[in-house]
Amino acid sequence: MTDISDITNKRSVLFCRISSREQEMGQSIDAQLQNLRSYCKRQSFSVIKEYTITESSTRGDRKKFTEMLSFVKQQKTKIIIVADCVDRIQRSFRESIELSDLVHANKIEIHFVRENLIISSESNTSDNMRWDFGVLAAKSYVSNLSDNVKRSLKYNWEHGRWQGSAPLGYLNARTKDNKADVIIDEERAPLIKQLFEEYATGLQTTHSLVEWCKKHNLTSRGDRRGPGKVISRAGIYLILKNHFYYGWMKIKGTMYKHNYPAIIDKDLFDKVQILLTKVYPNKDEEELPDVPVKAGRRYRYELFPFSGLFKCGNCGHLMTPERHVKPSGKEYIHYKCCHMVKTCKQKTLNQNEIMRQFYESVADKLYLTPKQMKELKSKIRPYLKSQNIEIATNADVQHNLSVAKERKSRLVKMLLDGLIDKKTYTNTLAEIETNIQENEHLLEKYQENNVDIAESISNIIEFAGNLREIIESSRMADRREIFGILLSNSVIIEREARISLKKPYDSLLKSNGYLSWLGQLDSNQ
């Protein structure tokens, strides 16, 4: 007789996801779903719900993922979540905490079909490490894509192309080949020039120019939510400080010459800047005139390596750094609780002592010798290959391009041999030409910005293995960034800094020796 509990424990939920870009490249969510159904049938799982979605796993609020977890939590028995592979569910560690909590509470079990990996409350360290490493590989892929976008933006800026909404006085447009462009707004551009000329007379202020804009009907651009609005004083200030109007773009402190028509000349712009400097002498370029300058003593902002990273282990409030100078002139920094809870008796802890404890409990344990580092790095690419994780190169795109060109050649031959009519030829040719253009564009991108997941993972391993040396050779501002990458929910209790690391560094630290960082390879050397 079949045990009822065995049946209920095999209730499963399917989670299928492809990104919009994957859909454009011909990948089907139906094929993924069919594969998961077949897996459940082989395992005798009963499928109680299916979630299929086309979305990025790194953008937005992930409504379907949240909906699935909410459904699972409401069930009275353990649910098996079945996914094609790790990156179908997640491409970052944000979701790992919630999923791990449900796994350890025996509420869920996760099956990754393609990777032949099962995560449950009884999973060993090797399986959990495979999960972490799978998320790390996927996250590295996403991070590289982000880097590519940044490089692409910088490339466009260096070639004079504006990204985003055009400044007032210009309009976003499209060229004949459907590329983004910026053109003069014939209605507002003359008014923008007059605005500069009015202020350059020295007889106008940003406040009086608000009335001038109302009088001359200079408004912001309208949209589907309604017509344009009168420009505020702060808006006028930003217009008068914008280099774009005389032919340059200032982006993140760097100046780039753009390719679009200028509305004013540089002399007029400089004259306006002199007048603005006299009116707002203490203002930074990006600051608005409506923001008052606080009177009184000015404090220099100082960045400490552990600022905002440690909480009081007694009351939960942040431990804040303070610099003190002894009569001898010797300086020291300690971290203290704000004592907003009066009963909190937390003592201060010297920054040097926190650093010593960090080195002892983290950096020294993660340290790898050059030989160990080399041995571990040599295992990365075989691991990615065994897990069917694609290392993005231009090889696939070149293959697709070659296939498309071959199809075009065969199509021409079919027309000449009378096997197809001209209408069919024309329609099919248009489709193939579009495919060729898309692949040529992708090939150009890949050649310009080659993505190598294995290299990214290698960099992470090198970072962890040489952590102490990296910290000691870094500037103070860089140290704060490094600790921000590493630390999560760390606390100070009495004289002890209880350090908690973010994923995947926490798993690396718990591993039994450096070779177990890639323990998932043990069964398939």
C-alpha positions in Angstrom: 0.0 0.0 0.0 1.4 3.4 -1.0 2.1 5.8 1.9 0.1 9.0 1.5 2.9 11.1 2.9 5.1 9.9 0.0 2.6 11.2 -2.5 2.1 14.6 -0.9 5.9 15.0 -0.6 6.2 14.7 -4.4 4.0 17.7 -5.2 5.9 19.9 -7.6 5.8 23.4 -9.1 7.4 24.2 -12.4 9.2 27.5 -13.0 10.1 28.3 -16.6 11.8 31.6 -17.6 13.4 33.0 -20.7 14.6 36.6 -21.2 13.2 38.8 -24.0 16.6 38.6 -25.7 16.6 34.8 -25.6 13.1 34.8 -27.1 14.3 37.0 -29.9 17.0 34.5 -30.6 14.5 31.7 -31.1 14.5 30.0 -27.7 11.1 28.6 -26.7 9.6 28.5 -23.3 7.4 25.6 -24.5 10.4 23.4 -25.1 11.7 24.2 -21.6 8.3 23.4 -20.1 8.1 20.1 -22.0 11.5 19.1 -20.6 10.4 19.8 -17.0 7.2 17.9 -17.4 9.1 14.9 -18.7 11.4 15.1 -15.8 8.5 15.2 -13.3 6.9 12.2 -15.0 10.1 10.2 -14.7 10.4 11.1 -11.0 6.7 10.4 -10.4 6.1 14.0 -9.3 2.5 15.5 -9.5 2.6 19.0 -11.0 0.3 21.2 -9.1 1.2 24.5 -10.7 3.2 25.9 -13.6 4.8 29.3 -13.8 6.0 30.5 -17.2 7.4 34.0 -17.8 9.4 36.0 -20.2 11.4 38.5 -18.2 14.9 39.4 -17.0 15.9 37.8 -13.7 17.8 40.9 -12.6 15.3 43.7 -13.3 12.0 44.8 -11.8 10.3 43.3 -8.9 10.0 39.8 -10.3 6.3 39.4 -9.7 6.0 35.8 -10.9 9.0 34.7 -8.7 7.4 36.4 -5.7 4.0 34.9 -6.6 5.6 31.4 -6.7 7.3 31.7 -3.3 4.0 33.0 -1.8 2.2 30.0 -3.2 4.8 27.6 -1.9 4.7 29.1 1.6 0.9 28.6 1.8 1.2 24.9 1.2 1.0 22.5 4.2 3.4 20.0 2.7 6.9 20.3 1.2 6.9 21.5 -2.4 9.4 20.5 -5.1 10.4 23.5 -7.3 11.6 22.2 -10.6 13.7 24.5 -12.9 15.8 23.9 -16.0 19.0 25.3 -14.4 20.1 27.7 -11.7 20.0 30.8 -13.8 16.4 30.2 -14.8 15.4 31.0 -11.2 18.1 33.5 -10.2 21.1 35.4 -11.5 22.1 37.0 -8.3 22.3 36.1 -4.6 19.4 38.3 -3.6 16.9 35.4 -3.8 19.3 32.8 -2.2 18.6 33.9 1.4 14.8 33.4 1.1 15.2 30.1 -0.9 17.8 28.8 1.6 15.5 29.6 4.5 12.7 27.6 2.9 15.0 24.7 2.1 16.3 24.5 5.7 12.8 24.7 7.0 12.0 21.7 4.8 9.3 23.7 3.0 10.8 23.3 -0.4 13.2 21.2 -2.4 14.8 22.5 -5.6 15.6 20.4 -8.6 17.8 21.8 -11.4 17.3 19.4 -14.2 20.0 20.3 -16.6 22.7 20.4 -13.9 21.4 17.2 -12.2 21.4 19.1 -8.9 19.0 18.7 -6.0 19.0 21.1 -3.1 17.2 20.0 0.0 17.6 20.2 3.8 19.8 17.2 3.6 22.1 18.4 0.8 25.8 18.2 1.6 28.4 21.0 1.3 29.4 19.9 -2.2 25.8 20.3 -3.5 25.3 23.7 -1.8 28.7 24.8 -3.2 27.5 23.8 -6.7 24.4 25.9 -6.2 26.4 28.9 -5.0 28.9 28.5 -7.8 26.1 28.3 -10.4 24.6 31.5 -9.1 28.1 33.1 -9.1 28.7 32.1 -12.7 25.3 33.4 -13.7 25.8 36.7 -11.8 29.3 37.1 -13.4 27.6 36.8 -16.8 25.0 39.5 -15.9 27.8 41.7 -14.5 29.7 41.4 -17.7 26.7 42.4 -19.7 26.4 45.4 -17.5 30.0 46.3 -18.2 29.3 45.9 -21.9 26.5 48.4 -21.7 28.7 50.9 -19.9 31.5 50.5 -22.5 28.9 50.9 -25.2 27.6 54.1 -23.6 31.1 55.5 -23.3 31.9 54.6 -26.9 28.8 56.5 -28.1 29.7 59.5 -25.9 33.3 59.6 -27.2 31.8 59.6 -30.8 29.5 62.5 -29.9 26.3 60.6 -29.6 23.8 61.5 -26.8 22.1 58.8 -24.8 18.7 59.3 -23.3 16.2 62.2 -23.4 17.4 65.2 -25.2 17.7 68.5 -23.3 15.0 71.1 -23.6 15.4 72.9 -27.0 16.2 69.6 -28.7 14.0 66.5 -29.7 14.8 62.8 -29.8 14.4 61.4 -33.3 15.3 58.5 -35.6 17.5 58.5 -38.7 16.5 56.7 -41.9 18.3 53.6 -40.8 16.3 53.7 -37.5 19.2 54.9 -35.3 18.7 57.3 -32.4 19.3 60.9 -33.2 18.8 64.4 -31.7 17.4 67.3 -33.7 16.7 71.0 -33.0 13.3 71.8 -31.5 12.2 74.6 -33.9 9.7 75.9 -31.3 11.8 75.9 -28.2 15.4 76.4 -29.4 15.0 80.1 -30.2 13.5 80.7 -26.7 16.4 78.8 -25.1 18.8 81.1 -26.8 16.8 84.2 -25.7 16.8 82.8 -22.2 20.7 82.9 -22.2 20.7 86.3 -23.8 18.3 87.7 -21.2 20.4 86.5 -18.3 23.6 87.7 -19.9 22.3 91.3 -19.7 22.7 91.1 -16.0 19.3 92.6 -15.6 17.5 89.2 -15.0 17.6 86.7 -12.2 16.6 83.0 -12.2 13.5 84.1 -10.2 12.5 86.8 -12.8 13.2 84.4 -15.7 10.4 82.2 -14.4 7.9 85.0 -15.2 9.7 85.5 -18.6 9.2 81.8 -19.4 5.5 82.1 -18.6 5.2 85.2 -20.8 6.9 83.6 -23.7 5.3 80.2 -23.2 8.6 78.4 -22.7 7.4 75.1 -21.1 8.8 71.6 -20.6 7.9 69.0 -23.2 4.5 67.4 -22.7 3.8 63.7 -22.8 0.9 61.3 -22.7 0.2 62.4 -19.1 -0.5 65.9 -20.1 0.9 69.1 -21.7 4.3 70.7 -20.7 4.6 72.8 -17.5 6.2 76.1 -16.8 9.9 75.8 -16.0 10.8 76.3 -12.4 13.7 78.4 -11.0 15.8 75.3 -10.5 15.0 74.2 -14.0 16.2 77.5 -15.4 19.4 77.2 -13.4 20.1 73.8 -14.9 19.5 75.1 -18.4 21.9 77.9 -17.9 24.6 75.5 -16.6 24.1 72.9 -19.4 27.1 72.7 -21.8 25.1 70.9 -24.4 23.7 74.1 -25.8 27.1 75.2 -27.1 28.2 71.8 -28.5 29.5 69.8 -25.6 28.2 67.1 -23.2 29.4 66.9 -19.6 28.8 63.3 -18.3 30.1 62.2 -14.9 32.6 65.0 -14.9 34.0 64.3 -18.4 33.5 66.6 -21.3 32.6 65.2 -24.8 32.0 67.1 -28.0 28.6 66.1 -29.5 27.5 66.0 -33.2 24.4 68.1 -33.0 23.7 71.7 -33.9 24.6 74.3 -31.1 21.9 76.7 -30.0 24.3 79.3 -28.5 28.0 80.0 -28.8 30.7 79.4 -26.2 31.2 83.2 -25.4 27.5 83.6 -24.4 27.7 80.5 -22.2 30.9 81.8 -20.5 29.3 85.2 -19.9 26.3 83.5 -18.2 28.6 81.4 -16.0 30.4 84.4 -14.7 27.1 86.0 -13.6 26.0 82.8 -12.0 29.2 82.5 -10.1 28.7 86.0 -8.6 25.1 85.1 -7.6 25.8 81.6 -6.3 29.5 81.7 -5.3 29.4 78.6 -3.0 27.5 76.4 -5.4 28.8 73.2 -7.0 27.9 72.9 -10.6 25.2 70.3 -10.1 23.6 72.0 -7.1 20.4 73.9 -7.5 19.8 77.5 -6.4 16.7 76.5 -4.4 18.9 74.5 -1.9 20.1 76.9 0.8 23.7 76.9 2.0 23.8 76.0 5.7 25.5 78.6 7.9 28.0 77.7 10.6 30.9 75.3 10.9 31.7 73.2 7.9 32.7 69.6 8.6 35.0 67.6 6.3 33.4 64.3 5.3 35.8 61.4 6.1 35.4 57.9 4.9 36.3 55.1 7.4 36.8 51.5 6.2 34.0 50.0 8.3 31.5 52.9 8.1 27.9 51.6 8.2 29.0 48.0 8.1 28.8 46.9 11.8 25.8 47.0 14.2 25.7 46.8 17.9 25.2 43.2 19.0 23.1 44.4 22.0 20.6 46.9 20.6 21.0 46.6 16.9 21.9 50.2 16.1 24.9 51.1 13.8 28.4 51.4 15.3 29.7 54.7 14.2 33.4 55.6 13.8 35.0 58.5 15.7 38.5 59.9 15.4 40.3 61.0 18.6 43.7 62.6 19.2 45.6 62.0 22.4 47.6 64.7 24.1 50.7 63.1 22.7 49.3 63.8 19.2 48.7 60.1 18.4 45.4 59.5 16.6 43.1 56.5 17.0 39.7 55.6 15.6 37.2 53.6 17.5 33.6 52.4 16.8 30.9 53.2 19.3 27.2 52.5 19.7 24.9 55.6 19.5 23.2 54.3 22.7 19.8 55.3 21.6 18.6 52.4 23.8 19.7 53.6 27.2 20.1 50.1 28.6 22.7 49.3 26.0 26.1 48.9 27.6 28.1 48.3 24.4 31.8 49.2 24.7 33.8 50.9 22.0 36.2 48.9 19.8 39.4 50.1 18.2 39.5 50.1 14.4 42.9 48.4 14.4 41.4 45.6 16.5 38.5 45.1 14.0 41.1 45.0 11.2 43.2 42.4 13.1 40.2 40.2 13.7 39.2 40.5 10.1 42.6 39.4 8.9 42.7 36.5 11.4 39.2 35.1 10.8 38.7 35.9 7.1 41.6 37.1 4.9 44.2 34.6 6.3 41.8 31.7 5.9 41.0 32.6 2.3 44.7 33.1 1.4 45.9 30.9 -1.5 49.5 30.4 -2.5 50.4 31.0 -6.2 50.5 27.2 -6.7 47.0 26.7 -5.2 45.7 29.7 -7.1 46.9 28.3 -10.4 45.5 24.8 -9.7 42.1 26.2 -8.8 41.9 28.5 -11.8 42.7 25.5 -14.1 39.4 23.9 -13.0 37.1 26.8 -13.8 36.5 26.3 -17.5 36.1 22.5 -17.2 33.4 23.2 -14.5 31.6 25.7 -16.7 31.6 23.2 -19.6 30.4 20.3 -17.4 27.5 22.5 -16.2 26.5 23.6 -19.8 27.1 27.2 -18.9 27.9 29.1 -22.0 31.0 31.2 -22.2 29.9 34.1 -24.4 32.1 34.5 -27.5 31.3 35.4 -31.1 31.5 31.8 -32.3 27.8 31.1 -32.1 27.0 34.4 -33.8 29.5 33.7 -36.6 27.9 30.3 -37.1 24.4 31.9 -37.3 25.6 34.5 -39.7 27.2 31.8 -41.9 24.0 29.8 -42.0 21.9 32.9 -42.9 24.2 33.7 -45.8 24.1 30.1 -47.0 20.3 30.3 -46.9 20.4 33.4 -49.0 22.6 31.7 -51.6 20.3 28.7 -51.8 17.2 31.0 -52.1 18.7 32.8 -55.1 19.5 29.4 -56.8 15.9 28.2 -56.1 14.6 31.4 -57.9 16.8 30.9 -60.9 15.8 27.2 -61.1 12.1 28.2 -61.1 11.4 26.3 -57.8 9.8 29.4 -56.1 8.0 32.4 -57.4 9.2 36.0 -57.1 6.8 36.9 -54.3 8.0 34.0 -52.1 11.6 34.9 -53.0 11.1 38.6 -52.0 9.3 37.8 -48.7 11.9 35.2 -47.7 14.8 37.3 -48.7 13.6 40.2 -46.5 13.5 37.8 -43.6 17.0 36.5 -44.2 18.4 40.0 -44.8 17.0 41.0 -41.4 18.6 38.0 -39.8 21.9 38.8 -41.4 21.8 42.4 -40.2 21.0 41.3 -36.7 23.8 38.8 -36.5 26.3 41.3 -38.0 25.3 43.8 -35.4 25.7 41.1 -32.6 29.1 40.1 -34.1 30.3 43.7 -34.0 29.2 43.9 -30.3 30.9 40.6 -29.4 34.2 41.6 -31.1 34.1 45.0 -29.4 33.1 43.7 -25.9 34.0 40.1 -25.5 32.4 38.5 -22.4 34.3 35.8 -20.6 32.6 34.3 -17.6 35.6 32.1 -16.7 37.8 35.2 -16.5 35.3 36.9 -14.2 35.2 33.9 -11.9 39.0 33.7 -12.0 39.1 37.4 -10.9 36.8 36.7 -8.0 39.0 33.8 -6.8 42.1 35.9 -7.1 40.4 38.6 -5.1 39.5 36.3 -2.3 42.8 34.5 -2.3 44.9 37.7 -2.2 42.5 39.6 0.1 44.9 40.8 2.7 47.5 42.0 0.2 44.8 43.9 -1.7 43.4 45.6 1.4 46.8 46.6 2.7 47.8 48.1 -0.6 44.5 50.0 -1.1 43.6 53.6 -0.3 41.1 54.3 2.5 38.2 55.0 0.1 39.0 51.8 -1.8 39.1 49.8 1.5 35.6 51.0 2.3 34.4 49.7 -1.1 36.1 46.4 -0.6 34.6 45.8 2.8 31.2 46.9 1.4 31.5 44.1 -1.2 32.4 41.5 1.5 30.5 42.3 4.7 26.8 41.7 5.5 25.0 41.9 8.8 28.2 42.0 10.9 27.9 42.9 14.6 30.2 43.9 17.5 29.7 42.4 20.9 32.0 43.5 23.7 35.5 43.4 22.2 34.6 40.9 19.4 33.8 41.7 15.8 31.5 39.0 14.6 32.1 39.1 10.9 29.4 37.8 8.4 30.3 37.7 4.7 28.1 38.0 1.7 27.7 35.2 -0.8 29.7 33.6 -2.3 32.6 34.5 0.1 30.8 33.0 3.1 30.7 29.6 1.3 34.3 29.9 0.3 35.3 30.6 4.0 33.3 27.6 5.2 34.8 25.2 2.6 37.2 22.5 3.8 40.3 23.5 1.9 40.7 25.4 -1.3 40.0 22.4 -3.5 36.5 22.2 -2.2 35.8 25.6 -3.7 35.2 23.5 -6.8 34.0 20.4 -4.9 31.3 19.8 -7.5 34.0 18.5 -9.8 35.1 15.6 -7.5 32.6 13.2 -9.1 33.8 14.0 -12.6 37.5 14.7 -12.7 
